[in-house]
Amino acid sequence: LLGKSCTIYHSAIITSFTFDPYYFSNYYMPQMRSRGIRNVVVLIDSTQYDAILEDTEAFKNLRQDFALIRVKNKSNGVFHPKVSLFLGDKQALALVGSGNLTYSGMSHNKELWGAFCADDKNAEEAFIIKNVWHYLSGIIRSSNSKIAIQQLEWCKIYSAAIRDFE
């Protein structure tokens, strides 16, 4: 979906319940970087985030070239969505599915994904992408993470697609 060695997208906002820092840092991030995606925010469940911080080995594998945001579900449940939003200057791609950001969830499990791509506000998928953007940006804003909020603003500045959808 992202293409080989392309630079259609520059930013990604990704959600997951479980998160494997080793897999994400050593496989997933290099794949995104090779395609020109430099601005990355990952939102994960608060219990999973806390477990990573407690695991010294996992924490050592955590790279510092993306924002990892702890999301607490206000209704005492877990933060469980699996949504990815890739943004470029003129195009946006939303993926909604069942896979977590782990080797199993992204590589060999049988997972279901829906892909929605739009390059202007009149595209059929624009409504879905607009709603995904509002959902994810709302979570990031409520996280109070200054870095993630800056990255979100960067997305708006450099993505005509998002400005057009808003």
C-alpha positions in Angstrom: 0.0 0.0 0.0 2.8 2.4 0.7 4.7 1.5 -2.4 8.4 0.7 -2.9 10.8 3.6 -2.3 8.1 6.2 -2.8 7.7 9.5 -1.1 3.9 9.9 -1.3 3.6 10.0 2.5 5.7 11.9 5.0 3.8 11.3 8.2 2.1 8.5 10.1 -0.1 8.2 13.1 -0.6 4.6 14.2 -2.6 3.1 17.0 -2.2 -0.3 18.7 -3.1 -2.2 21.8 0.1 -4.3 22.1 3.4 -2.9 20.9 6.8 -4.6 20.3 9.5 -2.0 20.5 12.2 -4.3 19.0 10.0 -5.2 16.0 8.8 -1.6 15.5 12.2 0.0 15.8 14.2 -2.6 13.8 11.7 -3.5 11.0 8.7 -1.3 10.8 10.4 2.1 11.2 13.1 1.3 8.7 10.4 0.3 6.2 8.6 3.6 6.7 11.9 5.6 6.6 12.8 4.0 3.3 9.6 5.3 1.9 10.1 8.9 3.1 7.9 8.7 6.2 9.8 10.8 8.9 7.1 12.2 11.2 5.7 9.3 13.2 3.4 9.2 16.2 2.4 5.9 17.9 -0.5 5.7 20.3 -0.7 2.6 22.6 -2.6 1.4 25.6 -1.4 2.7 28.9 -0.9 -0.8 30.4 1.3 -1.8 27.5 3.2 1.5 27.7 3.9 1.0 31.4 5.0 -2.6 30.8 7.6 -1.4 28.2 9.0 1.2 30.7 9.3 -1.5 33.4 11.0 -4.0 31.0 14.7 -2.7 30.8 15.5 -4.8 27.8 12.4 -3.6 25.9 13.1 0.0 26.8 16.6 -0.3 25.5 15.2 -1.3 22.1 13.0 1.8 22.0 14.3 4.2 19.4 13.9 7.9 19.9 12.9 8.8 16.3 9.2 8.6 16.8 6.7 9.7 19.5 5.3 6.9 21.6 2.2 8.1 23.4 0.5 6.5 26.4 -3.3 6.4 26.0 -5.5 5.6 29.0 -9.1 4.6 28.3 -11.3 6.9 30.5 -13.9 4.2 31.0 -11.5 1.7 32.7 -11.3 -0.5 29.6 -8.3 -0.7 27.3 -7.2 1.4 24.3 -7.7 -1.2 21.6 -8.0 0.5 18.1 -5.8 -0.5 15.2 -5.8 2.5 12.9 -3.0 3.9 10.8 -3.2 7.3 9.0 -0.5 8.1 6.5 -0.3 11.6 5.2 1.4 13.2 2.3 1.2 16.6 0.6 -1.7 15.7 -1.6 -2.8 12.3 -0.4 -4.0 10.5 2.7 -4.3 6.8 3.4 -6.3 5.3 6.4 -5.9 1.7 7.4 -8.4 0.2 9.8 -7.9 -3.4 10.9 -7.2 -5.9 13.6 -3.4 -6.3 13.7 -1.2 -4.9 16.5 2.2 -3.4 16.1 4.0 -6.7 16.7 5.7 -9.1 14.4 2.7 -11.5 14.6 0.2 -8.8 14.2 1.9 -7.3 11.1 3.5 -10.3 9.5 2.0 -13.7 9.9 -1.3 -13.6 11.8 -4.5 -13.7 9.8 -5.6 -10.1 10.2 -8.2 -8.0 8.4 -7.5 -4.6 7.1 -9.5 -2.0 5.2 -7.7 0.7 3.2 -9.1 4.1 2.3 -7.2 6.5 0.2 -8.1 10.0 -1.0 -6.4 12.9 -2.6 -9.1 15.5 -2.3 -12.2 16.3 -0.3 -14.5 15.1 -3.0 -13.1 11.5 -3.1 -15.5 8.8 -1.8 -13.0 7.9 1.0 -12.5 11.5 2.2 -15.3 11.3 4.8 -13.6 8.3 6.4 -10.2 9.9 6.4 -11.6 13.1 7.8 -13.1 11.2 10.7 -10.0 9.2 11.3 -8.0 12.4 11.4 -10.4 14.0 13.9 -10.4 10.9 16.1 -6.5 10.6 16.1 -5.9 14.3 16.5 -8.3 14.5 19.4 -6.4 11.7 21.2 -3.1 13.4 20.6 -4.3 16.8 21.8 -5.8 15.2 25.0 -2.5 13.4 25.6 -0.8 16.8 26.4 2.4 15.5 24.8 4.1 18.6 23.5 6.1 16.6 21.0 3.1 14.8 19.5 1.1 18.0 19.3 4.0 19.6 17.4 4.1 16.6 15.1 0.3 16.9 14.6 0.7 20.6 13.7 3.5 19.7 11.3 1.1 17.3 9.6 -1.4 20.1 9.1 1.2 22.5 7.7 2.7 20.0 5.2 -0.4 18.0 4.2 -2.7 19.9 1.8 -4.8 16.8 1.9 -5.6 17.3 5.6 -6.1 21.0 5.3 -8.5 20.3 2.4 -10.4 17.7 4.4 -10.9 20.0 7.3 
